[in-house]
């Protein structure tokens, strides 16, 4: 079994609290066993250094969310959200759909308003055209298509794997 559906074999379970330096697809990674289950979490060295700096070296799964806790921070923080420094207005998504792979190249924060806009766009018909809008002073704003990428395109670009180069 592997951690993220790729070909590199990573143990699914480790001793809780155990930390191992490893290599995944030619990149150095840190593997950490969660408490108490022992599920394997994959971190990049920079992410692990950040958690160590804040003394958040105990990783645990609570109600399906990975939390980083430590001395003086028993309840902990959502690990991926903490690493990105994002607020509650953003949703954290994993590019490879593995919630235990919190390498910085694998996680991305997407605003909730962008997700709502993408849902609105998904319900529209293929030939949708913005309707003309009348402002309060009587002026008309024609509903020409926007020149910016749609919300669905922006989310797809954010979730696309990063360029290896």
DSSP file (Angstrom, degrees, kcal/mol; ACC not computed):
  #  RESIDUE AA STRUCTURE BP1 BP2  ACC     N-H-->O    O-->H-N    N-H-->O    O-->H-N    TCO  KAPPA ALPHA  PHI   PSI    X-CA   Y-CA   Z-CA
    1    1 A X              0   0    0      0, 0.0     9,-0.9     0, 0.0     2,-0.3   0.000 360.0 360.0 360.0 149.7    0.0    0.0    0.0
    2    2 A X        -     0   0    0      7,-0.2     3,-0.2     1,-0.1     7,-0.1  -0.862 360.0-121.0-128.7 166.2    1.2    3.5   -0.6
    3    3 A X  S    S+     0   0    0      5,-0.4    97,-0.2    -2,-0.3    98,-0.1   0.812 102.6  18.8 -77.9 -32.3    0.4    6.9    0.9
    4    4 A X  S    S-     0   0    0      4,-0.3    -1,-0.2     2,-0.1     3,-0.1   0.141 106.2 -97.0-133.1  24.3   -0.7    8.8   -2.2
    5    5 A X  S    S+     0   0    0      1,-0.2     2,-0.1    -3,-0.2    -2,-0.0   0.507  87.3 118.3  77.8   2.2   -1.7    6.4   -4.9
    6    6 A X  S    S-     0   0    0      2,-0.2    -1,-0.2     1,-0.0    -2,-0.1  -0.299  80.6 -97.5 -92.2-176.2    1.7    6.7   -6.6
    7    7 A X  S    S+     0   0    0     -3,-0.1     2,-0.3    -2,-0.1    -1,-0.0   0.656  89.4 102.2 -82.1 -15.2    4.2    3.9   -7.1
    8    8 A X  S    S-     0   0    0      1,-0.1     2,-0.5    -4,-0.0    -5,-0.4  -0.544  73.6-127.9 -73.8 128.0    6.5    4.6   -4.1
    9    9 A X        +     0   0    0     -2,-0.3     2,-0.4    -7,-0.1    -7,-0.2  -0.636  33.6 172.4 -81.5 124.0    5.7    2.1   -1.3
   10   10 A X        -     0   0    0     -9,-0.9    30,-0.1    -2,-0.5     2,-0.1  -0.998  37.6-109.4-130.4 134.0    5.0    3.8    2.0
   11   11 A X        -     0   0    0     -2,-0.4    29,-0.1     1,-0.1    -9,-0.1  -0.375  18.1-147.0 -62.5 136.0    3.8    1.9    5.1
   12   12 A X  S    S+     0   0    0      1,-0.1    28,-1.9    27,-0.1     2,-0.4   0.877  83.4  40.1 -71.7 -38.1    0.2    2.8    6.0
   13   13 A X  B     +A   39   0A   0     26,-0.2     2,-0.3    20,-0.1    26,-0.2  -0.921  65.6 173.2-118.6 139.4    0.8    2.3    9.7
   14   14 A X        -     0   0    0     24,-3.6     2,-0.2    -2,-0.4     3,-0.1  -0.844  48.5 -76.8-129.7 168.2    3.8    3.4   11.8
   15   15 A X    >   -     0   0    0     -2,-0.3     3,-2.4     1,-0.1    18,-0.4  -0.526  65.0 -97.7 -63.5 129.6    4.5    3.4   15.5
   16   16 A X  T 3  S+     0   0    0      1,-0.3    18,-0.2    -2,-0.2    19,-0.2  -0.272 107.7  11.9 -55.0 130.2    2.6    6.4   16.9
   17   17 A X  T 3  S+     0   0    0     16,-2.3    -1,-0.3     1,-0.3     2,-0.2   0.333  92.2 138.4  86.5  -6.8    4.9    9.4   17.3
   18   18 A X    <   -     0   0    0     -3,-2.4    15,-2.1    16,-0.1     2,-0.4  -0.501  37.4-157.2 -75.4 140.3    7.7    7.9   15.2
   19   19 A X  E     -B   32   0B   0     13,-0.2     2,-0.4    -2,-0.2    13,-0.2  -0.977  12.0-179.5-122.1 128.3    9.5   10.2   12.8
   20   20 A X  E     -B   31   0B   0     11,-2.8    11,-3.2    -2,-0.4     2,-0.5  -0.990  23.3-138.9-129.8 134.5   11.4    8.9    9.7
   21   21 A X  E     +B   30   0B   0     -2,-0.4     2,-0.2     9,-0.2     9,-0.2  -0.795  42.4 153.8 -85.3 131.4   13.4   10.8    7.0
   22   22 A X  E     -B   29   0B   0      7,-2.8     7,-2.5    -2,-0.5     2,-0.4  -0.780  40.3-112.3-144.8-173.1   12.6    9.2    3.6
   23   23 A X  E     -B   28   0B   0      5,-0.3     2,-0.5    -2,-0.2     5,-0.2  -0.999  20.6-172.7-133.8 133.1   12.5    9.9   -0.1
   24   24 A X  E >  S-B   27   0B   0      3,-3.0     3,-1.6    -2,-0.4    -2,-0.0  -0.974  77.2 -19.1-129.2 115.5    9.4   10.0   -2.2
   25   25 A X  T 3  S-     0   0    0     -2,-0.5    -1,-0.1     1,-0.3     3,-0.1   0.872 128.5 -51.6  55.0  40.7    9.8   10.3   -6.0
   26   26 A X  T 3  S+     0   0    0      1,-0.2     2,-0.4     0, 0.0    -1,-0.3   0.475 118.0 110.2  79.7   1.8   13.3   11.7   -5.6
   27   27 A X  E <  S-B   24   0B   0     -3,-1.6    -3,-3.0    17,-0.0    -1,-0.2  -0.897  73.1-114.3-110.4 138.3   12.2   14.4   -3.1
   28   28 A X  E     +B   23   0B   0     -2,-0.4    17,-0.5    -5,-0.2     2,-0.3  -0.503  42.4 174.5 -69.7 137.0   13.1   14.2    0.7
   29   29 A X  E     -BC  22  44B   0     -7,-2.5    -7,-2.8    -2,-0.2     2,-0.5  -0.903  28.8-129.8-136.2 165.1   10.1   13.8    2.9
   30   30 A X  E     -BC  21  43B   0     13,-3.0    13,-2.5    -2,-0.3     2,-0.5  -0.984  18.2-156.1-117.6 126.4    9.4   13.3    6.6
   31   31 A X  E     -BC  20  42B   0    -11,-3.2   -11,-2.8    -2,-0.5     2,-0.4  -0.894  13.4-175.4-104.5 130.0    7.1   10.4    7.6
   32   32 A X  E     -BC  19  41B   0      9,-2.2     9,-2.7    -2,-0.5     2,-0.4  -0.985  21.6-132.8-129.4 135.2    5.3   10.8   11.0
   33   33 A X  E     - C   0  40B   0    -15,-2.1   -16,-2.3    -2,-0.4    26,-0.4  -0.733  27.8-128.5 -85.4 130.6    3.1    8.2   12.8
   34   34 A X     >  -     0   0    0      5,-2.4     4,-1.6    -2,-0.4     2,-0.4  -0.399  32.5 -88.1 -78.6 156.9   -0.2    9.7   14.1
   35   35 A X  B  4 S-e   60   0C   0     24,-3.0    26,-0.5     1,-0.2    -1,-0.0  -0.887  98.5  -6.5-103.2 135.6   -1.3    9.3   17.7
   36   36 A X  T  4 S+     0   0    0     -2,-0.4   -20,-0.2    24,-0.2    -1,-0.2  -0.967 135.3  46.3 -92.1  -5.0   -3.0    6.9   18.6
   37   37 A X  T  4 S-     0   0    0     24,-0.1    -2,-0.2     1,-0.1   -21,-0.1   0.819  86.9-136.2 -75.4 -32.2   -3.8    5.2   15.3
   38   38 A X     <  +     0   0    0     -4,-1.6   -24,-3.6     1,-0.2    -3,-0.1   0.608  40.4 163.6  85.6  11.6   -0.3    5.2   13.7
   39   39 A X  B     -A   13   0A   0    -26,-0.2    -5,-2.4    -6,-0.1     2,-0.5  -0.342  43.1-110.7 -59.5 146.6   -1.4    6.3   10.3
   40   40 A X  E     -C   33   0B   0    -28,-1.9     2,-0.4    -7,-0.2    -7,-0.2  -0.706  30.1-162.8 -87.6 127.6    1.5    7.6    8.2
   41   41 A X  E     -C   32   0B   0     -9,-2.7    -9,-2.2    -2,-0.5     2,-0.5  -0.915   8.6-146.3-108.5 135.2    1.6   11.4    7.5
   42   42 A X  E     +Cd  31 101B   0     58,-2.8    60,-2.1    -2,-0.4     2,-0.3  -0.898  24.5 170.5-104.6 124.6    3.8   12.7    4.7
   43   43 A X  E     -C   30   0B   0    -13,-2.5   -13,-3.0    -2,-0.5    60,-0.2  -0.920  32.9-120.0-127.7 154.6    5.4   16.1    5.2
   44   44 A X  E  >  -C   29   0B   0     58,-0.3     4,-2.4    -2,-0.3     5,-0.2  -0.598  36.5-109.2 -83.8 158.0    8.1   18.1    3.4
   45   45 A X  H  > S+     0   0    0    -17,-0.5     4,-2.3     1,-0.2     5,-0.2   0.866 119.3  53.1 -57.7 -36.6   11.1   19.0    5.4
   46   46 A X  H  > S+     0   0    0      2,-0.2     4,-1.9     1,-0.2    -1,-0.2   0.905 109.7  47.9 -66.2 -40.6   10.1   22.7    5.5
   47   47 A X  H  > S+     0   0    0      2,-0.2     4,-2.2     1,-0.2    -2,-0.2   0.903 112.1  48.9 -65.6 -41.2    6.6   21.9    6.8
   48   48 A X  H  X S+     0   0    0     -4,-2.4     4,-2.4     1,-0.2    -2,-0.2   0.889 109.4  52.7 -65.9 -38.3    8.1   19.6    9.5
   49   49 A X  H  X S+     0   0    0     -4,-2.3     4,-2.4    -5,-0.2    -1,-0.2   0.885 108.4  51.3 -63.3 -38.3   10.5   22.3   10.5
   50   50 A X  H  X S+     0   0    0     -4,-1.9     4,-1.6     2,-0.2    -2,-0.2   0.931 110.7  47.4 -63.5 -45.7    7.6   24.8   10.9
   51   51 A X  H  <>S+     0   0    0     -4,-2.2     5,-3.4     1,-0.2    -2,-0.2   0.892 112.8  49.6 -64.2 -38.4    5.7   22.3   13.1
   52   52 A X  H ><5S+     0   0    0     -4,-2.4     3,-1.5     3,-0.2    -1,-0.2   0.897 106.0  56.1 -66.3 -39.5    8.8   21.7   15.2
   53   53 A X  H 3<5S+     0   0    0     -4,-2.4    -1,-0.2     1,-0.3    -2,-0.2   0.869 112.7  41.8 -60.4 -35.9    9.4   25.5   15.6
   54   54 A X  T 3<5S-     0   0    0     -4,-1.6    -1,-0.3    -5,-0.1    -2,-0.2   0.337 115.8-117.6 -92.1   6.6    5.9   25.8   17.0
   55   55 A X  T < 5S+     0   0    0     -3,-1.5     2,-0.5     1,-0.2    16,-0.4   0.864  70.9 137.9  58.9  39.5    6.4   22.6   19.1
   56   56 A X      < +     0   0    0     -5,-3.4    14,-0.2    14,-0.2    -1,-0.2  -0.553  13.8 134.7-109.3  63.4    3.5   20.9   17.2
   57   57 A X        +     0   0    0     -2,-0.5     2,-0.7    -5,-0.1    13,-0.2   0.440  44.1  86.0 -97.6  -0.5    5.2   17.6   16.9
   58   58 A X  E     - F   0  69C   0     11,-2.8    11,-3.6    -3,-0.2     2,-0.4  -0.903  60.9-166.7-102.1 116.7    2.2   15.3   17.9
   59   59 A X  E     + F   0  68C   0     -2,-0.7   -24,-3.0   -26,-0.4     2,-0.3  -0.876  13.1 168.2-104.5 133.6    0.0   14.6   14.9
   60   60 A X  E     -eF  35  67C   0      7,-2.5     7,-3.6    -2,-0.4     2,-0.6  -0.975  32.4-126.1-142.4 156.1   -3.5   13.1   15.5
   61   61 A X  E     + F   0  66C   0    -26,-0.5     2,-0.5    -2,-0.3     5,-0.2  -0.910  27.3 178.3-105.0 123.0   -6.7   12.4   13.5
   62   62 A X  E >  S- F   0  65C   0      3,-2.8     3,-1.9    -2,-0.6    -2,-0.0  -0.982  71.7 -21.6-127.9 118.5   -9.9   13.8   15.1
   63   63 A X  T 3  S-     0   0    0     -2,-0.5    -1,-0.1     1,-0.3     3,-0.1   0.865 127.8 -50.2  50.5  42.5  -13.2   13.4   13.2
   64   64 A X  T 3  S+     0   0    0      1,-0.2     2,-0.4     0, 0.0    -1,-0.3   0.488 116.7 110.0  80.7   3.6  -11.3   12.9    9.9
   65   65 A X  E <   -F   62   0C   0     -3,-1.9    -3,-2.8    14,-0.0     2,-0.6  -0.926  67.3-127.5-114.9 137.8   -9.1   16.0   10.2
   66   66 A X  E     -F   61   0C   0     -2,-0.4    13,-2.3    -5,-0.2    14,-0.4  -0.728  30.0-169.0 -85.2 121.5   -5.4   15.9   10.8
   67   67 A X  E     -FG  60  78C   0     -7,-3.6    -7,-2.5    -2,-0.6     2,-0.5  -0.866  16.1-147.1-112.8 145.3   -4.4   18.0   13.8
   68   68 A X  E     +FG  59  77C   0      9,-3.1     9,-2.3    -2,-0.3     2,-0.3  -0.958  30.1 165.3-108.8 122.4   -0.9   19.1   15.0
   69   69 A X  E     +F   58   0C   0    -11,-3.6   -11,-2.8    -2,-0.5     2,-0.3  -0.779   3.7 156.3-129.4 172.7   -0.6   19.4   18.8
   70   70 A X  E >   - G   0  73C   0      3,-1.3     3,-2.2    -2,-0.3     2,-0.2  -0.950  50.8 -23.3-173.6-167.9    2.2   19.7   21.2
   71   71 A X  T 3  S+     0   0    0    -16,-0.4   -14,-0.0    -2,-0.3   -13,-0.0  -0.390 130.9   5.0 -61.9 124.0    3.3   20.8   24.6
   72   72 A X  T 3  S+     0   0    0     -2,-0.2    -1,-0.3     1,-0.0     3,-0.1   0.369 121.7  76.4  82.5  -5.2    1.0   23.6   25.8
   73   73 A X  E <   +G   70   0C   0     -3,-2.2    -3,-1.3   -18,-0.2     4,-0.1  -0.495  52.1 157.8-132.1  62.2   -1.2   23.1   22.8
   74   74 A X  E    S+     0   0C   0      1,-0.2    -1,-0.1    -5,-0.2    -3,-0.1   0.857  75.0  45.4 -61.6 -39.9   -3.1   20.0   23.6
   75   75 A X  E    S-     0   0C   0     -3,-0.1    -1,-0.2     1,-0.1    -2,-0.1   0.867  98.3-168.7 -74.7 -34.1   -6.1   20.6   21.3
   76   76 A X  E     -     0   0C   0     -6,-0.1     2,-0.3    -9,-0.1    -7,-0.3  -0.122  17.0 -81.5  81.2-175.1   -3.8   21.6   18.5
   77   77 A X  E     -G   68   0C   0     -9,-2.3    -9,-3.1    -4,-0.1     2,-0.4  -0.901  47.4 -88.2-127.2 153.4   -4.4   23.2   15.1
   78   78 A X  E  >  -G   67   0C   0     -2,-0.3     4,-2.6   -11,-0.2   -11,-0.3  -0.540  45.4-142.2 -61.6 119.5   -5.6   21.8   11.8
   79   79 A X  H  > S+     0   0    0    -13,-2.3     4,-2.4    -2,-0.4     5,-0.2   0.901  92.4  43.0 -61.6 -49.8   -2.2   20.8   10.4
   80   80 A X  H  > S+     0   0    0    -14,-0.4     4,-1.8     1,-0.2    -1,-0.2   0.914 116.4  48.7 -65.0 -41.7   -2.6   21.7    6.7
   81   81 A X  H  >>S+     0   0    0      1,-0.2     5,-1.7     2,-0.2     4,-1.2   0.892 111.5  50.7 -63.9 -39.6   -4.4   25.0    7.5
   82   82 A X  H  <5S+     0   0    0     -4,-2.6     3,-0.2     1,-0.2    -2,-0.2   0.916 108.3  51.7 -64.6 -43.3   -1.6   25.9   10.0
   83   83 A X  H  <5S+     0   0    0     -4,-2.4    -1,-0.2     1,-0.2    -2,-0.2   0.864 114.9  42.0 -63.4 -35.9    1.1   25.2    7.5
   84   84 A X  H  <5S-     0   0    0     -4,-1.8    -1,-0.2    -5,-0.2    -2,-0.2   0.653 103.1-132.8 -83.6 -15.8   -0.5   27.4    4.9
   85   85 A X  T  <5 +     0   0    0     -4,-1.2     2,-0.2    -3,-0.2    -3,-0.2   0.854  50.4 158.7  67.3  34.2   -1.4   30.1    7.5
   86   86 A X      < -     0   0    0     -5,-1.7    -1,-0.2    -6,-0.2     2,-0.1  -0.589  34.4-131.8 -96.4 155.6   -4.9   30.3    6.1
   87   87 A X    >   -     0   0    0     -2,-0.2     3,-1.4     1,-0.0    -1,-0.1  -0.238  37.9 -89.2 -91.1-177.6   -8.0   31.6    7.9
   88   88 A X  T 3  S+     0   0    0      1,-0.3    -1,-0.0    -2,-0.1    -2,-0.0   0.586 117.0  75.3 -70.5 -10.0  -11.4   30.1    8.2
   89   89 A X  T 3  S+     0   0    0     22,-0.1    23,-2.4     2,-0.0     2,-0.4   0.518  90.4  69.4 -79.0  -3.5  -12.5   31.8    4.9
   90   90 A X  E <  S-H  111   0D   0     -3,-1.4     2,-0.4    21,-0.2    21,-0.2  -0.896  72.1-142.3-118.6 145.8  -10.5   29.3    2.9
   91   91 A X  E     -H  110   0D   0     19,-3.3    19,-2.8    -2,-0.4     2,-0.5  -0.871  20.1-133.0-101.5 137.1  -11.0   25.6    2.3
   92   92 A X  E     -H  109   0D   0     -2,-0.4     2,-0.3    17,-0.2    17,-0.2  -0.797  26.3-174.9 -92.6 128.1   -7.9   23.4    2.3
   93   93 A X  E     -H  108   0D   0     15,-2.8    15,-2.2    -2,-0.5     2,-0.5  -0.912  19.4-136.7-121.4 150.3   -7.7   20.9   -0.7
   94   94 A X  E >   -H  107   0D   0     -2,-0.3     3,-1.4    13,-0.2    13,-0.2  -0.922   8.7-145.4-107.8 127.1   -5.2   18.2   -1.4
   95   95 A X  T 3  S+     0   0    0     11,-3.3    -1,-0.1    -2,-0.5    12,-0.1   0.843 102.7  37.5 -62.2 -34.1   -4.0   18.0   -5.0
   96   96 A X  T 3  S-     0   0    0     10,-0.3    -1,-0.3     2,-0.2     3,-0.1   0.252 110.7-118.0-102.7  13.6   -3.7   14.2   -4.8
   97   97 A X  S <  S+     0   0    0     -3,-1.4     2,-0.7     9,-0.2    -2,-0.1   0.677  74.4 128.0  61.7  21.2   -6.8   13.7   -2.6
   98   98 A X    >   -     0   0    0      3,-0.2     3,-1.7     1,-0.1    -2,-0.2  -0.919  44.6-164.1-107.9 108.6   -4.8   12.2    0.2
   99   99 A X  T 3  S+     0   0    0     -2,-0.7   -33,-0.2     1,-0.3   -19,-0.1   0.619  88.9  58.9 -68.9 -10.3   -5.5   14.0    3.5
  100  100 A X  T 3  S+     0   0    0    -97,-0.2   -58,-2.8     1,-0.1     2,-0.8   0.397  86.7  82.2 -97.0   2.3   -2.4   12.5    5.1
  101  101 A X  B <   +d   42   0B   0     -3,-1.7    -5,-0.2   -60,-0.2    -3,-0.2  -0.846  50.4 162.5-105.4  94.4   -0.1   14.0    2.5
  102  102 A X        +     0   0    0    -60,-2.1   -58,-0.3    -2,-0.8     2,-0.1  -0.124  15.6 145.3-109.6  37.1    0.4   17.6    3.8
  103  103 A X    >>  -     0   0    0    -60,-0.2     3,-1.7     1,-0.1     4,-1.1  -0.470  61.2-117.3 -65.4 147.5    3.5   18.5    1.8
  104  104 A X  T 34 S+     0   0    0      1,-0.3     3,-0.2     2,-0.2    -1,-0.1   0.793 115.2  55.1 -61.4 -28.5    3.4   22.2    0.9
  105  105 A X  T 34 S+     0   0    0      1,-0.2    57,-0.3     3,-0.0    -1,-0.3   0.651 109.0  49.8 -77.2 -13.2    3.3   21.3   -2.8
  106  106 A X  T <4 S+     0   0    0     -3,-1.7   -11,-3.3    55,-0.1     2,-0.3   0.646 100.0  69.2 -99.6 -17.4    0.3   19.1   -2.3
  107  107 A X  E  <  +H   94   0D   0     -4,-1.1     2,-0.3   -13,-0.2   -13,-0.2  -0.804  55.0 177.3-108.4 147.3   -2.0   21.4   -0.3
  108  108 A X  E     -H   93   0D   0    -15,-2.2   -15,-2.8    -2,-0.3     2,-0.5  -0.996  23.9-134.3-145.3 143.9   -3.7   24.6   -1.5
  109  109 A X  E     -H   92   0D   0     -2,-0.3     2,-0.4   -17,-0.2   -17,-0.2  -0.887  22.5-173.0-101.6 127.1   -6.1   27.1    0.1
  110  110 A X  E     -H   91   0D   0    -19,-2.8   -19,-3.3    -2,-0.5    -2,-0.0  -0.974  27.5-114.3-121.6 132.7   -9.2   28.0   -2.0
  111  111 A X  E  >  -H   90   0D   0     -2,-0.4     4,-1.6   -21,-0.2     3,-0.3  -0.335  16.6-129.9 -68.0 145.8  -11.6   30.7   -0.9
  112  112 A X  H  > S+     0   0    0    -23,-2.4     4,-2.3     1,-0.2     5,-0.2   0.839 108.1  57.9 -63.8 -33.3  -15.1   29.7    0.0
  113  113 A X  H  > S+     0   0    0    -24,-0.3     4,-2.3     1,-0.2    -1,-0.2   0.868 104.2  51.6 -67.0 -34.5  -16.5   32.4   -2.3
  114  114 A X  H  > S+     0   0    0     -3,-0.3     4,-2.0     2,-0.2    -1,-0.2   0.882 109.6  49.8 -67.7 -37.7  -14.6   31.0   -5.3
  115  115 A X  H  X S+     0   0    0     -4,-1.6     4,-1.8     2,-0.2    -2,-0.2   0.905 111.1  49.3 -65.9 -41.6  -16.1   27.5   -4.5
  116  116 A X  H  X S+     0   0    0     -4,-2.3     4,-2.0     1,-0.2    -2,-0.2   0.917 110.7  50.2 -62.9 -42.7  -19.6   29.0   -4.3
  117  117 A X  H  X S+     0   0    0     -4,-2.3     4,-2.4     1,-0.2    -2,-0.2   0.880 108.3  52.6 -64.0 -37.8  -19.1   30.8   -7.6
  118  118 A X  H  X S+     0   0    0     -4,-2.0     4,-1.9     2,-0.2    -1,-0.2   0.878 108.1  51.5 -64.7 -37.4  -17.9   27.6   -9.3
  119  119 A X  H  X S+     0   0    0     -4,-1.8     4,-1.1     2,-0.2    -2,-0.2   0.891 109.5  49.8 -66.0 -38.8  -21.1   25.9   -8.1
  120  120 A X  H >X S+     0   0    0     -4,-2.0     4,-0.7     1,-0.2     3,-0.6   0.929 110.7  49.7 -64.1 -44.5  -23.2   28.6   -9.6
  121  121 A X  H >< S+     0   0    0     -4,-2.4     3,-0.8     1,-0.2    -1,-0.2   0.858 105.3  58.2 -62.2 -35.2  -21.3   28.3  -12.9
  122  122 A X  H 3< S+     0   0    0     -4,-1.9    -1,-0.2     1,-0.2    -2,-0.2   0.793 103.3  52.8 -67.0 -27.5  -21.9   24.6  -12.9
  123  123 A X  H << S+     0   0    0     -4,-1.1    -1,-0.2    -3,-0.6    -2,-0.2   0.625  91.1  97.1 -83.7 -12.5  -25.7   25.0  -12.7
  124  124 A X  S << S-     0   0    0     -3,-0.8     2,-0.1    -4,-0.7    -3,-0.0  -0.406  81.2-107.2 -77.6 153.6  -25.8   27.3  -15.7
  125  125 A X    >   -     0   0    0      1,-0.1     3,-1.6    -2,-0.1    -1,-0.1  -0.352  32.1-108.1 -73.4 159.3  -26.6   26.1  -19.2
  126  126 A X  T 3  S+     0   0    0      1,-0.3    -1,-0.1    -2,-0.1    -2,-0.1   0.839 118.1  49.2 -59.7 -34.1  -23.8   25.9  -21.8
  127  127 A X  T 3  S+     0   0    0      2,-0.1    -1,-0.3     0, 0.0    -2,-0.1   0.098  80.8 149.8 -92.7  24.5  -25.1   28.9  -23.8
  128  128 A X    <   -     0   0    0     -3,-1.6     2,-0.4     1,-0.0    -4,-0.0  -0.311  23.7-172.2 -63.4 135.8  -25.5   31.1  -20.7
  129  129 A X        -     0   0    0     16,-0.0    15,-0.1    15,-0.0    14,-0.1  -0.996  32.3-106.1-128.0 135.3  -25.0   34.8  -21.4
  130  130 A X        -     0   0    0     -2,-0.4    13,-0.3    13,-0.4     3,-0.1  -0.358  41.4-122.3 -57.8 131.4  -24.8   37.4  -18.6
  131  131 A X        -     0   0    0      1,-0.1     2,-0.1    11,-0.1    -1,-0.1  -0.379  30.3 -94.0 -73.6 156.2  -28.1   39.4  -18.6
  132  132 A X        -     0   0    0     10,-0.1     2,-0.4    11,-0.1    10,-0.2  -0.460  42.7-145.5 -66.5 142.4  -28.1   43.2  -19.1
  133  133 A X  E     -I  141   0E   0      8,-2.8     8,-3.4    -2,-0.1     2,-0.6  -0.935   4.8-149.0-117.2 132.6  -28.1   44.9  -15.7
  134  134 A X  E     -I  140   0E   0     -2,-0.4     6,-0.2     6,-0.2     5,-0.1  -0.893  17.0-145.4 -98.9 123.7  -29.8   48.2  -15.0
  135  135 A X    >   -     0   0    0      4,-2.8     3,-1.9    -2,-0.6     6,-0.0  -0.349  31.1 -99.3 -78.8 168.2  -28.1   50.3  -12.3
  136  136 A X  T 3  S+     0   0    0      1,-0.3    -1,-0.1     2,-0.1    -2,-0.0   0.753 122.2  55.8 -61.1 -26.7  -30.1   52.4   -9.9
  137  137 A X  T 3  S-     0   0    0      2,-0.1    -1,-0.3     1,-0.0     3,-0.1   0.336 122.2-102.5 -91.6   8.9  -29.5   55.6  -11.9
  138  138 A X  S <  S+     0   0    0     -3,-1.9    -2,-0.1     1,-0.3     2,-0.1   0.269  76.7 136.2  94.3 -12.2  -30.9   54.0  -15.1
  139  139 A X        -     0   0    0     -5,-0.1    -4,-2.8     1,-0.1     2,-0.5  -0.376  48.7-132.7 -68.9 150.3  -27.7   53.3  -16.8
  140  140 A X  E     -I  134   0E   0     -6,-0.2     2,-0.6    -3,-0.1    -6,-0.2  -0.887  11.7-160.2-108.7 133.6  -27.4   49.9  -18.5
  141  141 A X  E     -I  133   0E   0     -8,-3.4    -8,-2.8    -2,-0.5     2,-0.1  -0.953  23.7-132.8-110.3 114.6  -24.5   47.6  -18.2
  142  142 A X        -     0   0    0     -2,-0.6     2,-1.7   -10,-0.2   -10,-0.1  -0.399  15.1-122.6 -71.0 144.9  -24.4   45.1  -21.0
  143  143 A X        +     0   0    0    -13,-0.3   -13,-0.4    -2,-0.1     2,-0.2  -0.426  46.2 164.3 -86.7  62.7  -23.8   41.5  -20.0
  144  144 A X        -     0   0    0     -2,-1.7   -13,-0.0     1,-0.1   -15,-0.0  -0.498  47.7 -92.7 -76.3 149.9  -20.8   40.8  -22.0
  145  145 A X        -     0   0    0     -2,-0.2    -1,-0.1     1,-0.1     2,-0.1  -0.314  46.7-105.5 -62.1 145.9  -18.8   37.7  -21.1
  146  146 A X        -     0   0    0      1,-0.1    -1,-0.1    -3,-0.1     4,-0.1  -0.370  14.0-142.8 -70.9 150.9  -16.0   38.3  -18.6
  147  147 A X  S    S+     0   0    0      2,-0.1     2,-0.2    -2,-0.1    -1,-0.1   0.504  76.7  87.6 -91.7  -6.0  -12.4   38.3  -19.9
  148  148 A X  S    S-     0   0    0      1,-0.1    -2,-0.1     0, 0.0     0, 0.0  -0.551  93.5 -89.1 -88.5 158.5  -11.1   36.6  -16.7
  149  149 A X        -     0   0    0     -2,-0.2    -1,-0.1     1,-0.1    -2,-0.1  -0.318  49.7-104.3 -62.9 149.6  -11.0   32.8  -16.3
  150  150 A X     >  -     0   0    0      1,-0.1     4,-2.2    -4,-0.1     5,-0.2  -0.216  29.0-107.2 -69.1 166.0  -14.1   31.3  -14.8
  151  151 A X  H  > S+     0   0    0      1,-0.2     4,-2.3     2,-0.2     5,-0.2   0.882 121.4  54.1 -62.6 -38.5  -14.2   30.1  -11.2
  152  152 A X  H  > S+     0   0    0      1,-0.2     4,-2.2     2,-0.2    -1,-0.2   0.901 108.9  48.3 -63.3 -40.1  -14.1   26.5  -12.3
  153  153 A X  H  > S+     0   0    0      2,-0.2     4,-2.3     1,-0.2    -2,-0.2   0.895 110.6  51.3 -66.1 -40.0  -11.0   27.1  -14.4
  154  154 A X  H  X S+     0   0    0     -4,-2.2     4,-1.9     2,-0.2    -2,-0.2   0.886 111.2  47.3 -66.1 -38.2   -9.3   28.9  -11.5
  155  155 A X  H  X S+     0   0    0     -4,-2.3     4,-2.1     2,-0.2    -1,-0.2   0.914 111.4  51.1 -68.2 -41.9  -10.0   26.0   -9.1
  156  156 A X  H  X S+     0   0    0     -4,-2.2     4,-0.8     1,-0.2    -2,-0.2   0.894 110.7  49.2 -62.1 -39.6   -8.8   23.5  -11.7
  157  157 A X  H  < S+     0   0    0     -4,-2.3     3,-0.4     1,-0.2    -1,-0.2   0.884 110.6  50.5 -66.3 -38.3   -5.5   25.5  -12.1
  158  158 A X  H  < S+     0   0    0     -4,-1.9    -2,-0.2     1,-0.2    -1,-0.2   0.868 113.8  44.3 -67.3 -35.6   -5.0   25.6   -8.4
  159  159 A X  H  < S+     0   0    0     -4,-2.1    -1,-0.2    -5,-0.1    -2,-0.2   0.538  89.1 109.2 -87.9  -6.9   -5.5   21.9   -8.0
  160  160 A X  S  < S-     0   0    0     -4,-0.8     3,-0.1    -3,-0.4   -65,-0.1  -0.381  84.0 -96.2 -66.8 146.8   -3.3   21.0  -11.0
  161  161 A X        -     0   0    0      1,-0.1    -1,-0.1   -66,-0.1     3,-0.1  -0.345  46.7-104.0 -62.1 144.4    0.0   19.4  -10.1
  162  162 A X        -     0   0    0    -57,-0.3     2,-0.2     1,-0.1    -1,-0.1  -0.298  40.6 -93.1 -68.0 155.4    2.9   21.9   -9.9
  163  163 A X        -     0   0    0      1,-0.1    -1,-0.1    -3,-0.1    -3,-0.0  -0.472  26.9-140.1 -66.5 135.2    5.4   22.0  -12.7
  164  164 A X              0   0    0      1,-0.2    -1,-0.1    -2,-0.2    -2,-0.1   0.719 360.0 360.0 -69.8 -18.1    8.4   19.8  -12.0
  165  165 A X              0   0    0      0, 0.0    -1,-0.2     0, 0.0    -2,-0.1   0.456 360.0 360.0 -85.9 360.0   10.8   22.3  -13.4
